[in-house]
């Protein structure tokens, strides 16, 4: 083998090792960056979960629904489903007129989807309230009136002051949806 071929082969070998080293270095840099971003995201998620106060949110939602329906509201548990969605379990609105003490409205789960950015400005903007498998119990009393409340939808947004933190939050609900609902009707005058 000639000296020229050895130099050429040596040069090609060096170029191959150089590209291989560059590729490995860039791959390590990309993997390190991705791992660092994942670590930062996990830390922020843990910080959010630590500061997320389910009791405060549950109190706020219960108070707002009670204000709108003028009926007592019960929520057994509240779960954070995603960063901008809350699931209420054991949701009931109690009847105070037609069939006192019984549920006027109950649902297996209620999902609330809200916007994140308005929370920084002390505003809770709920995009959609979804009732899953709700049961509506309509009662017609002997005098002909129904137990259905008038839903109060104020033109201005509700302002709520938390008893736990003392902070004021503005609350607004944009949309409601019902999935697989059941309506039961009872007439106390005719016994139907």
LOLO-740879 format. One record per residue: x, y, z of N, C-alpha, C, O in turn. Coordinates in pm, 1 decimal. Layout:
BEGIN
n.u;n.v;n.w;ca.u;ca.v;ca.w;c.u;c.v;c.w;o.u;o.v;o.w
X;Y;Z;X;Y;Z;X;Y;Z;X;Y;Z
...
***
This chain:
BEGIN
n.u;n.v;n.w;ca.u;ca.v;ca.w;c.u;c.v;c.w;o.u;o.v;o.w
83.4;-116.4;0.0;0.0;0.0;0.0;89.0;124.2;0.0;189.7;130.0;70.5
51.4;219.8;-77.5;134.3;339.1;-92.3;106.1;437.1;20.8;5.5;428.8;91.3
200.5;530.7;34.5;188.9;631.7;136.5;66.8;719.5;113.3;3.1;763.8;208.9
34.4;744.5;-10.3;-80.5;827.7;-47.2;-210.9;761.1;-2.9;-299.0;827.7;51.6
-223.4;631.4;-25.9;-344.3;557.6;14.4;-357.3;554.7;166.7;-467.8;565.2;220.1
-242.9;540.2;237.3;-247.4;538.9;383.5;-295.3;673.6;436.5;-377.0;679.1;528.4
-244.3;782.2;378.6;-287.8;915.5;421.6;-436.3;936.4;393.1;-508.8;992.7;475.2
-480.6;891.0;276.7;-620.9;905.2;239.1;-709.0;825.2;335.2;-811.0;875.0;382.8
-668.7;700.5;363.3;-744.4;615.6;453.8;-742.6;675.1;595.0;-844.6;673.9;663.8
-629.0;726.4;637.8;-616.5;788.9;769.4;-707.2;912.5;777.7;-774.1;934.2;878.7
-708.7;992.8;671.4;-793.5;1111.5;668.7;-941.8;1073.3;675.2;-1018.0;1133.9;750.5
-983.1;972.4;596.2;-1123.8;927.7;597.4;-1161.2;870.3;733.5;-1272.6;890.9;781.6
-1069.1;799.2;794.7;-1094.0;745.0;928.3;-1112.6;859.0;1028.7;-1200.8;853.9;1114.4
-1028.2;961.7;1016.8;-1039.9;1075.8;1107.5;-1172.9;1149.7;1086.4;-1238.0;1189.5;1182.9
-1212.4;1167.7;960.0;-1340.4;1233.6;929.1;-1456.0;1151.8;984.6;-1549.4;1208.6;1041.2
-1452.2;1021.2;970.0;-1558.0;933.8;1022.2;-1566.5;946.2;1174.8;-1676.1;959.8;1229.3
-1453.3;941.8;1243.4;-1452.1;954.4;1389.2;-1501.8;1092.7;1431.8;-1572.5;1105.4;1531.7
-1465.1;1195.7;1356.5;-1509.9;1331.0;1389.0;-1662.5;1342.5;1379.0;-1726.1;1394.8;1470.5
-1722.4;1293.8;1268.2;-1868.6;1299.0;1252.5;-1938.9;1212.6;1356.2;-2044.7;1249.5;1407.3
-1880.1;1098.0;1387.0;-1938.4;1008.6;1487.6;-1936.8;1077.8;1624.1;-2036.4;1073.5;1696.3
-1826.2;1140.8;1660.0;-1815.8;1212.0;1787.5;-1913.6;1329.3;1792.0;-1976.4;1353.3;1895.1
-1927.0;1402.5;1680.9;-2022.8;1514.6;1675.0;-2165.7;1464.9;1691.2;-2245.9;1526.5;1761.4
-2197.2;1353.4;1626.3;-2331.8;1297.0;1635.6;-2360.6;1254.4;1779.6;-2467.2;1285.3;1832.8
-2267.9;1184.6;1842.5;-2286.8;1138.7;1980.3;-2300.3;1258.9;2073.7;-2385.5;1258.5;2162.6
-2218.3;1360.6;2054.7;-2224.4;1479.6;2138.2;-2357.8;1552.6;2121.3;-2418.4;1595.4;2219.6
-2402.9;1566.5;1997.2;-2531.5;1634.2;1974.6;-2647.2;1551.6;2029.8;-2742.8;1607.3;2083.7
-2639.5;1419.0;2016.8;-2744.1;1332.7;2072.3;-2747.5;1345.9;2224.2;-2855.4;1354.0;2282.9
-2631.0;1348.0;2288.4;-2625.8;1364.8;2433.7;-2680.2;1501.1;2475.4;-2749.5;1512.1;2576.6
-2649.4;1604.0;2398.4;-2697.8;1738.7;2428.9;-2850.1;1744.3;2418.5;-2916.1;1801.5;2505.2
-2905.9;1685.4;2313.3;-3051.6;1683.8;2295.7;-3117.6;1604.7;2408.3;-3216.3;1650.4;2465.8
-3064.8;1487.5;2440.2;-3121.9;1406.6;2548.2;-3111.8;1478.8;2682.3;-3205.9;1475.3;2761.6
-2999.9;1543.4;2708.2;-2984.4;1618.5;2832.7;-3086.5;1731.3;2840.3;-3147.1;1753.1;2945.2
-3105.9;1803.4;2729.8;-3202.1;1914.0;2726.4;-3344.1;1863.5;2749.2;-3420.1;1923.3;2825.3
-3379.8;1753.5;2683.4;-3513.6;1695.9;2700.7;-3533.9;1650.9;2844.7;-3639.2;1676.9;2902.9
-3436.3;1584.8;2902.6;-3447.2;1538.7;3041.3;-3458.3;1657.3;3137.1;-3535.2;1652.3;3233.1
-3381.7;1764.3;3111.7;-3389.4;1883.0;3195.4;-3527.4;1947.2;3186.8;-3583.5;1987.9;3288.5
-3582.5;1956.5;3065.2;-3717.3;2012.8;3048.7;-3822.4;1926.3;3117.5;-3914.5;1979.3;3179.8
-3810.1;1794.7;3107.3;-3903.7;1705.0;3175.5;-3893.6;1719.3;3326.8;-3994.9;1716.8;3396.7
-3772.9;1734.3;3376.9;-3753.0;1753.4;3520.4;-3814.5;1884.3;3567.7;-3877.8;1888.4;3673.2
-3796.5;1990.9;3490.9;-3857.1;2119.6;3525.0;-4009.6;2109.6;3520.8;-4076.9;2160.4;3610.5
-4065.0;2044.7;3417.6;-4210.8;2028.4;3406.9;-4264.7;1946.9;3524.2;-4368.6;1981.2;3580.6
-4195.3;1839.7;3561.2;-4239.3;1758.2;3675.3;-4234.3;1840.0;3804.5;-4323.8;1828.7;3888.2
-4131.5;1921.2;3820.9;-4122.6;2006.3;3939.8;-4235.2;2108.1;3946.2;-4293.2;2130.5;4052.4
-4266.2;2169.8;3832.6;-4377.0;2265.8;3828.2;-4510.8;2197.6;3855.9;-4596.6;2253.4;3924.4
-4528.2;2076.0;3802.0;-4652.4;2001.2;3826.2;-4665.2;1968.7;3974.8;-4773.5;1983.9;4031.4
-4557.4;1924.2;4039.3;-4561.6;1894.3;4183.0;-4588.4;2020.5;4264.1;-4661.5;2016.1;4363.0
-4530.4;2132.1;4223.6;-4555.9;2258.7;4292.1;-4702.4;2298.6;4278.6;-4763.6;2345.5;4374.6
-4758.9;2279.8;4158.2;-4900.4;2311.0;4137.0;-4988.4;2223.0;4223.7;-5082.8;2272.0;4285.7
-4958.7;2092.3;4229.0;-5039.6;2001.6;4309.7;-5028.6;2034.6;4458.4;-5125.3;2019.8;4533.1
-4911.2;2079.2;4500.5;-4892.9;2114.4;4641.2;-4972.6;2239.6;4676.1;-5029.6;2248.4;4784.8
-4977.1;2336.2;4585.1;-5048.8;2460.5;4612.8;-5197.2;2452.6;4577.2;-5274.5;2539.8;4617.1
-5238.5;2349.1;4502.7;-5380.3;2334.2;4465.8;-5459.8;2300.9;4591.5;-5434.5;2199.4;4656.4
-5554.2;2384.9;4625.1;-5633.3;2365.7;4745.2;-5773.2;2320.7;4705.0;-5858.2;2402.5;4669.9
-5795.9;2190.4;4710.3;-5924.7;2133.8;4668.2;-6037.8;2184.1;4756.2;-6148.5;2206.7;4707.2
-6012.3;2201.9;4884.5;-6115.1;2249.4;4976.0;-6160.7;2389.6;4936.5;-6280.1;2419.4;4938.1
-6065.5;2475.2;4901.1;-6098.3;2612.2;4861.8;-6180.5;2613.3;4732.7;-6281.4;2683.3;4723.8
-6137.5;2536.0;4633.1;-6210.6;2529.9;4506.0;-6349.6;2471.1;4527.4;-6446.8;2521.6;4471.3
-6360.7;2364.8;4607.8;-6490.1;2302.4;4635.3;-6583.7;2401.1;4704.5;-6702.3;2407.8;4672.1
-6531.7;2476.1;4797.9;-6609.9;2577.8;4868.5;-6659.9;2683.2;4770.7;-6776.1;2723.5;4776.1
-6572.7;2727.4;4681.9;-6606.6;2829.8;4584.4;-6716.2;2780.7;4489.0;-6812.1;2852.7;4461.6
-6701.0;2657.9;4439.0;-6799.1;2602.4;4345.1;-6933.4;2580.7;4412.6;-7037.6;2612.9;4355.7
-6931.5;2526.3;4534.0;-7055.9;2502.6;4608.0;-7130.3;2632.9;4631.6;-7251.2;2640.9;4609.8
-7057.9;2735.2;4676.3;-7120.7;2865.0;4702.7;-7180.5;2925.5;4575.3;-7290.7;2980.1;4578.4
-7108.4;2915.9;4464.1;-7156.6;2974.2;4338.5;-7282.6;2902.7;4290.2;-7377.6;2968.1;4247.2
-7285.0;2770.1;4296.7;-7403.8;2695.2;4251.2;-7521.2;2722.3;4343.9;-7634.1;2737.3;4297.2
-7496.9;2728.8;4473.8;-7605.1;2759.7;4568.4;-7662.9;2898.1;4541.8;-7783.9;2918.0;4552.0
-7577.4;2993.1;4507.8;-7622.9;3128.3;4475.3;-7709.4;3127.5;4349.8;-7812.1;3195.0;4343.6
-7666.7;3050.1;4249.8;-7739.3;3048.9;4121.8;-7873.8;2977.3;4132.6;-7971.1;3019.6;4070.3
-7880.5;2868.3;4211.5;-8001.6;2786.8;4217.8;-8087.5;2813.8;4340.8;-8203.0;2771.5;4345.7
-8033.4;2883.1;4439.4;-8103.3;2909.3;4565.1;-8147.0;2778.5;4632.5;-8256.5;2769.0;4688.0
-8059.8;2679.4;4626.2;-8083.9;2548.4;4688.2;-7953.3;2499.1;4751.7;-7845.3;2534.8;4704.6
-7961.3;2417.4;4858.0;-7839.1;2359.0;4916.1;-7771.8;2263.1;4817.9;-7839.0;2188.7;4746.5
-7638.6;2265.6;4815.2;-7559.7;2184.0;4724.0;-7464.0;2097.2;4805.2;-7404.7;2143.3;4902.7
-7449.5;1970.8;4763.9;-7357.7;1877.4;4829.0;-7259.5;1825.3;4725.2;-7299.0;1783.8;4616.2
-7130.8;1827.8;4760.0;-7024.8;1769.4;4677.7;-6944.7;1677.9;4770.1;-6888.5;1724.2;4869.3
-6938.9;1546.8;4738.0;-6867.6;1454.2;4827.6;-6717.2;1457.3;4807.1;-6642.4;1448.7;4904.5
-6670.6;1469.1;4683.7;-6525.9;1477.2;4661.7;-6497.0;1555.8;4534.9;-6581.7;1570.5;4446.8
-6374.4;1605.5;4529.1;-6330.4;1686.9;4416.6;-6192.9;1636.4;4375.2;-6103.0;1624.6;4458.5
-6176.4;1606.7;4246.5;-6048.7;1557.0;4195.1;-6000.2;1647.0;4082.6;-6079.0;1693.7;4000.3
-5870.8;1670.4;4080.1;-5808.9;1742.4;3970.5;-5782.3;1641.7;3860.0;-5695.4;1555.6;3874.1
-5856.8;1651.5;3749.0;-5841.9;1555.5;3639.4;-5724.3;1591.2;3550.0;-5647.7;1504.0;3508.9
-5710.9;1715.9;3521.0;-5599.0;1766.5;3441.6;-5568.9;1904.7;3495.6;-5633.9;1949.2;3590.2
-5475.4;1971.2;3439.9;-5437.0;2101.4;3494.0;-5549.1;2203.5;3482.9;-5550.7;2299.9;3559.5
-5644.3;2185.7;3389.2;-5753.8;2280.8;3375.8;-5891.0;2213.9;3382.2;-5988.0;2267.3;3328.4
-5900.4;2098.8;3446.6;-6029.3;2029.7;3458.9;-6042.6;1970.6;3599.1;-5950.1;1908.8;3651.8
-6159.6;1991.3;3657.2;-6190.5;1939.0;3789.9;-6311.9;1848.9;3777.3;-6405.1;1879.7;3703.0
-6311.1;1737.3;3849.8;-6424.9;1645.8;3848.9;-6485.5;1641.6;3988.7;-6417.9;1610.9;4087.0
-6614.9;1673.2;3995.1;-6688.6;1667.2;4120.7;-6761.0;1533.5;4125.8;-6827.8;1495.3;4029.7
-6748.3;1462.5;4236.4;-6818.0;1334.5;4251.8;-6921.1;1349.0;4363.4;-6902.5;1425.1;4458.3
-7030.7;1273.7;4349.2;-7136.4;1279.7;4449.4;-7202.8;1416.4;4454.7;-7224.4;1470.9;4562.9
-7235.0;1471.5;4339.6;-7294.3;1604.4;4329.4;-7445.8;1595.3;4345.3;-7511.1;1517.1;4276.2
-7501.6;1675.3;4436.3;-7646.7;1678.6;4457.3;-7691.8;1819.7;4488.8;-7624.1;1894.5;4559.3
-7808.0;1854.6;4435.0;-7875.8;1978.9;4470.6;-8003.2;1936.1;4541.2;-8086.9;1868.2;4481.7
-8019.3;1974.8;4667.6;-8132.9;1930.9;4748.2;-8256.9;2014.7;4719.0;-8248.6;2134.2;4690.5
-8371.1;1948.7;4727.0;-8499.3;2014.4;4704.7;-8545.5;2076.2;4835.6;-8534.0;2014.2;4941.3
-8597.4;2197.5;4829.3;-8648.3;2264.1;4950.0;-8798.6;2290.8;4941.2;-8858.6;2337.1;5038.2
-8860.4;2262.1;4825.5;-9001.2;2296.1;4809.4;-9090.8;2176.6;4779.7;-9180.0;2147.3;4859.3
-9070.8;2106.7;4668.8;-9161.3;1999.3;4627.7;-9145.6;1872.1;4708.6;-9245.0;1813.9;4752.1
-9025.1;1828.8;4729.2;-8995.3;1704.9;4801.4;-8876.1;1733.0;4893.5;-8765.4;1685.6;4867.7
-8898.4;1810.3;5001.4;-8787.1;1856.3;5085.1;-8701.3;1740.6;5137.6;-8752.0;1635.8;5177.5
-8570.4;1763.4;5135.9;-8476.6;1664.0;5187.2;-8428.3;1565.1;5083.0;-8329.8;1494.9;5105.8
-8495.6;1558.2;4969.0;-8453.7;1468.1;4861.7;-8378.6;1547.4;4755.1;-8383.8;1670.4;4752.0
-8310.4;1476.2;4669.9;-8230.9;1542.8;4565.6;-8320.2;1592.9;4453.2;-8398.2;1517.1;4395.7
-8308.1;1719.7;4423.2;-8373.9;1778.4;4306.9;-8294.2;1742.5;4182.4;-8350.2;1712.0;4077.1
-8161.7;1746.9;4197.0;-8069.5;1712.5;4089.2;-7951.5;1638.9;4150.7;-7892.6;1684.3;4248.8
-7918.0;1525.1;4091.9;-7797.8;1453.1;4136.1;-7727.9;1401.0;4010.9;-7791.6;1369.4;3910.4
-7596.3;1393.1;4019.8;-7517.1;1346.2;3905.8;-7400.5;1262.7;3957.9;-7343.6;1290.9;4063.3
-7366.6;1158.6;3880.7;-7252.2;1075.1;3918.6;-7125.5;1159.0;3922.9;-7051.9;1158.0;4021.5
-7101.3;1231.7;3814.3;-6985.0;1320.1;3809.2;-7022.2;1448.4;3736.6;-7109.1;1450.4;3649.5
-6955.1;1553.0;3774.7;-6968.0;1682.8;3707.9;-6826.0;1728.8;3676.0;-6741.3;1737.4;3765.0
-6800.9;1758.1;3549.6;-6668.1;1802.5;3508.0;-6670.9;1951.6;3479.9;-6757.1;2001.1;3407.3
-6575.6;2022.1;3538.3;-6561.6;2165.7;3517.0;-6430.8;2191.3;3444.6;-6324.0;2152.8;3492.1
-6439.6;2256.6;3329.5;-6318.7;2294.4;3256.1;-6305.5;2445.2;3265.1;-6398.7;2518.9;3232.8
-6188.6;2490.8;3309.5;-6169.4;2633.1;3330.2;-6042.8;2681.4;3261.4;-5956.1;2602.8;3223.4
-6034.9;2813.0;3246.7;-5918.5;2875.3;3182.6;-5812.8;2903.3;3289.5;-5845.8;2942.3;3401.5
-5686.7;2883.5;3254.6;-5577.8;2900.1;3350.5;-5531.6;3044.5;3367.8;-5510.8;3089.7;3480.4
-5515.4;3116.6;3258.0;-5459.6;3252.2;3266.1;-5542.4;3349.0;3351.6;-5483.6;3428.9;3424.6
-5675.4;3345.5;3345.8;-5751.7;3436.4;3432.1;-5731.5;3411.0;3582.0;-5757.2;3500.1;3663.1
-5686.0;3291.4;3620.1;-5661.0;3264.3;3761.7;-5553.2;3356.9;3818.2;-5555.7;3389.9;3936.8
-5459.0;3398.6;3734.0;-5355.0;3490.2;3778.5;-5411.7;3628.2;3813.1;-5353.3;3702.4;3892.1
-5524.7;3661.1;3753.6;-5590.1;3789.6;3777.6;-5705.9;3776.1;3876.2;-5794.4;3861.5;3880.0
-5705.6;3668.7;3956.3;-5810.0;3641.5;4056.2;-5948.4;3627.7;3992.7;-6047.4;3677.5;4046.4
-5954.3;3559.0;3876.7;-6080.2;3531.9;3809.4;-6088.8;3383.6;3780.1;-5992.5;3323.6;3732.3
-6203.7;3324.1;3808.6;-6228.2;3184.6;3773.1;-6328.7;3185.0;3659.2;-6447.2;3210.9;3680.3
-6281.3;3156.2;3538.3;-6367.4;3152.5;3420.0;-6386.0;3005.9;3383.0;-6293.7;2940.8;3334.1
-6507.4;2954.5;3407.1;-6538.1;2814.9;3378.5;-6592.4;2806.8;3236.8;-6699.2;2860.2;3206.9
-6516.8;2738.5;3148.5;-6557.8;2724.7;3008.6;-6684.4;2641.8;2995.6;-6778.0;2679.9;2925.4
-6686.3;2526.9;3064.7;-6800.0;2435.9;3049.5;-6820.1;2354.0;3175.7;-6724.8;2305.2;3236.3
-6946.6;2340.1;3213.9;-6986.4;2250.9;3322.3;-7059.6;2134.8;3255.7;-7163.8;2154.8;3193.3
-7005.3;2012.7;3268.8;-7065.6;1894.1;3205.8;-7121.1;1802.3;3313.8;-7046.9;1753.4;3399.0
-7252.7;1779.1;3309.6;-7316.4;1686.8;3402.6;-7325.2;1550.3;3335.3;-7382.0;1538.0;3226.8
-7268.9;1447.1;3399.9;-7268.5;1312.0;3344.3;-7369.5;1225.3;3420.6;-7360.1;1210.5;3542.4
-7464.5;1169.1;3348.4;-7572.5;1085.6;3402.4;-7648.9;1154.4;3515.4;-7662.9;1097.9;3623.8
-7698.2;1275.8;3491.0;-7774.2;1343.7;3597.3;-7916.9;1290.5;3606.0;-7971.8;1238.7;3508.9
-7975.2;1304.6;3724.5;-8113.7;1267.4;3748.4;-8186.9;1391.2;3801.3;-8154.2;1444.1;3907.5
-8286.6;1435.8;3724.4;-8368.2;1550.4;3762.7;-8499.1;1498.0;3819.8;-8566.4;1418.1;3754.7
-8536.7;1540.7;3939.0;-8661.6;1497.5;4003.3;-8755.6;1617.4;4011.0;-8745.5;1700.4;4101.4
-8847.1;1624.8;3914.4;-8942.7;1736.1;3906.0;-9068.7;1696.0;3981.4;-9125.0;1588.9;3958.8
-9112.1;1784.6;4071.9;-9231.9;1759.0;4151.7;-9328.6;1874.6;4130.5;-9293.9;1991.7;4145.8
-9453.7;1836.6;4094.1;-9561.6;1937.3;4082.9;-9643.1;1928.9;4210.1;-9699.8;1824.4;4242.0
-9648.7;2038.2;4281.8;-9720.0;2039.1;4409.6;-9870.4;2048.3;4386.8;-9915.9;2072.8;4275.1
-9945.7;2028.8;4492.1;-10092.3;2030.0;4483.0;-10145.8;2164.7;4435.2;-10251.7;2169.8;4372.5
-10074.5;2273.8;4463.6;-10120.7;2406.2;4419.9;-10080.2;2438.2;4276.3;-10109.2;2547.4;4227.4
-10013.5;2344.6;4207.5;-9977.5;2361.9;4067.3;-9838.4;2418.4;4043.5;-9797.7;2433.4;3928.3
-9765.0;2449.9;4148.1;-9628.7;2502.2;4130.2;-9529.2;2386.6;4123.4;-9554.4;2277.7;4175.1
-9417.1;2412.4;4059.4;-9311.9;2311.9;4044.6;-9195.1;2343.5;4138.4;-9177.0;2457.2;4181.9
-9118.8;2242.7;4167.5;-9004.6;2259.5;4256.5;-8878.6;2308.2;4185.1;-8773.8;2320.6;4248.4
-8886.3;2335.5;4057.1;-8769.4;2378.8;3979.8;-8731.9;2522.3;4015.1;-8817.3;2610.9;4011.1
-8607.1;2546.1;4049.2;-8565.9;2683.1;4082.9;-8544.8;2766.4;3957.7;-8520.8;2713.8;3849.0
-8554.3;2895.0;3975.0;-8518.1;2986.3;3868.1;-8366.7;2999.5;3870.4;-8309.0;3040.0;3971.3
-8303.0;2965.8;3760.4;-8157.3;2974.6;3754.9;-8119.9;3120.6;3740.4;-8157.7;3187.2;3644.1
-8045.3;3168.7;3837.4;-8003.3;3308.3;3836.0;-7874.3;3319.7;3757.0;-7771.4;3262.7;3793.3
-7882.2;3393.7;3649.7;-7763.8;3416.6;3566.8;-7737.8;3565.9;3562.5;-7783.9;3635.3;3471.9
-7662.8;3615.6;3661.8;-7642.9;3760.4;3667.0;-7563.7;3811.8;3548.4;-7478.7;3742.4;3492.5
-7594.4;3937.3;3510.9;-7522.6;3997.9;3399.4;-7377.2;4026.6;3438.2;-7286.2;4012.3;3356.5
-7356.8;4067.1;3563.6;-7220.2;4089.9;3608.9;-7166.2;3959.7;3669.1;-7242.1;3871.3;3708.9
-7036.9;3950.9;3674.5;-6974.1;3831.0;3728.2;-6983.9;3832.4;3880.2;-6977.8;3938.4;3942.5
-6999.0;3714.5;3939.3;-7005.6;3703.2;4084.5;-6867.3;3724.3;4143.9;-6766.7;3679.3;4089.1
-6864.6;3793.3;4256.4;-6739.7;3811.7;4328.9;-6750.8;3731.6;4456.6;-6846.5;3746.4;4532.6
-6652.9;3647.2;4479.4;-6654.8;3556.7;4592.6;-6531.9;3582.3;4678.7;-6419.9;3586.1;4627.8
-6552.4;3600.0;4808.9;-6441.7;3616.0;4902.8;-6428.3;3487.4;4981.8;-6521.3;3447.6;5052.0
-6314.9;3422.7;4971.2;-6291.6;3296.1;5038.8;-6276.3;3317.4;5188.7;-6205.0;3407.6;5232.7
-6344.1;3233.6;5266.9;-6328.0;3238.4;5411.8;-6192.7;3182.2;5453.2;-6140.3;3218.0;5558.7
-6135.5;3094.1;5370.8;-6007.4;3032.0;5405.5;-5890.2;3126.4;5382.6;-5803.5;3139.8;5468.9
-5887.0;3191.7;5267.0;-5771.3;3275.4;5233.3;-5801.0;3424.2;5237.6;-5708.0;3504.5;5245.1
-5927.2;3463.5;5233.2;-5963.1;3604.3;5233.6;-5948.4;3671.8;5098.7;-5970.7;3792.3;5087.5
-5911.2;3595.9;4995.2;-5893.6;3652.9;4861.3;-6026.9;3663.1;4789.4;-6116.0;3580.3;4808.2
-6039.0;3766.6;4706.4;-6160.0;3783.8;4625.9;-6136.9;3724.0;4488.1;-6035.2;3750.4;4424.0
-6232.3;3643.1;4443.2;-6227.1;3582.2;4310.4;-6353.5;3618.1;4235.4;-6463.0;3616.9;4291.8
-6338.0;3649.9;4109.0;-6451.8;3673.5;4021.5;-6482.0;3542.5;3949.7;-6392.9;3481.5;3890.6
-6608.5;3499.3;3954.9;-6647.3;3369.8;3899.2;-6747.2;3389.8;3786.4;-6842.2;3466.8;3799.9
-6725.8;3320.5;3675.0;-6823.1;3322.4;3566.1;-6826.6;3185.2;3500.2;-6724.7;3116.9;3489.7
-6947.2;3146.0;3455.4;-6968.5;3017.3;3388.3;-7012.5;3047.4;3245.9;-7109.5;3120.0;3224.0
-6939.9;2990.6;3148.3;-6967.5;3018.9;3007.1;-7072.7;2925.8;2946.5;-7159.6;2971.9;2872.5
-7066.6;2794.6;2976.7;-7153.4;2698.7;2908.1;-7183.8;2579.6;2998.2;-7104.6;2545.3;3086.0
-7299.5;2516.5;2976.0;-7342.7;2397.0;3048.4;-7373.7;2287.7;2947.9;-7419.9;2316.9;2837.6
-7349.1;2162.5;2983.6;-7390.4;2050.6;2898.0;-7434.5;1933.2;2985.2;-7384.2;1913.5;3095.7
-7530.8;1855.0;2932.3;-7586.5;1739.9;3003.8;-7566.2;1616.4;2916.8;-7599.1;1617.7;2798.1
-7511.2;1507.9;2976.3;-7486.7;1383.3;2904.0;-7564.3;1269.6;2970.9;-7545.1;1242.2;3089.4
-7653.0;1203.0;2894.0;-7730.5;1086.8;2940.4;-7812.1;1118.5;3065.4;-7801.5;1049.1;3166.5
-7892.5;1222.5;3058.0;-7973.6;1263.2;3172.0;-8104.4;1187.0;3180.8;-8155.9;1137.0;3080.8
-8157.9;1178.9;3303.2;-8286.1;1113.5;3330.0;-8375.0;1214.7;3401.5;-8331.0;1282.2;3494.5
-8500.6;1224.7;3357.6;-8595.7;1316.7;3417.4;-8710.2;1235.5;3477.3;-8775.4;1158.7;3406.5
-8735.3;1252.0;3608.0;-8850.3;1185.4;3669.5;-8949.9;1293.1;3713.0;-8911.3;1401.3;3757.3
-9078.3;1261.1;3699.5;-9183.5;1358.4;3725.9;-9281.7;1298.8;3827.1;-9321.4;1182.6;3817.5
-9319.3;1381.9;3924.0;-9413.7;1338.0;4027.3;-9515.6;1449.8;4046.9;-9478.7;1565.5;4067.2
-9643.9;1414.6;4040.8;-9750.8;1511.4;4059.8;-9819.0;1480.5;4194.2;-9886.9;1378.8;4207.9
-9800.0;1569.4;4292.9;-9855.9;1545.8;4426.0;-10007.7;1567.0;4428.8;-10076.3;1509.6;4513.3
-10060.3;1648.3;4337.6;-10204.2;1674.3;4333.3;-10282.0;1552.2;4285.7;-10384.6;1517.7;4344.4
-10234.9;1486.9;4180.7;-10307.5;1371.2;4125.5;-10246.7;1238.6;4168.3;-10307.4;1133.9;4145.9
-10128.7;1239.9;4229.2;-10066.0;1117.0;4276.0;-9995.1;1040.8;4165.1;-9959.4;924.6;4184.4
-9973.6;1103.7;4048.2;-9907.2;1037.7;3937.1;-9756.9;1044.1;3958.0;-9680.8;993.9;3875.3
***
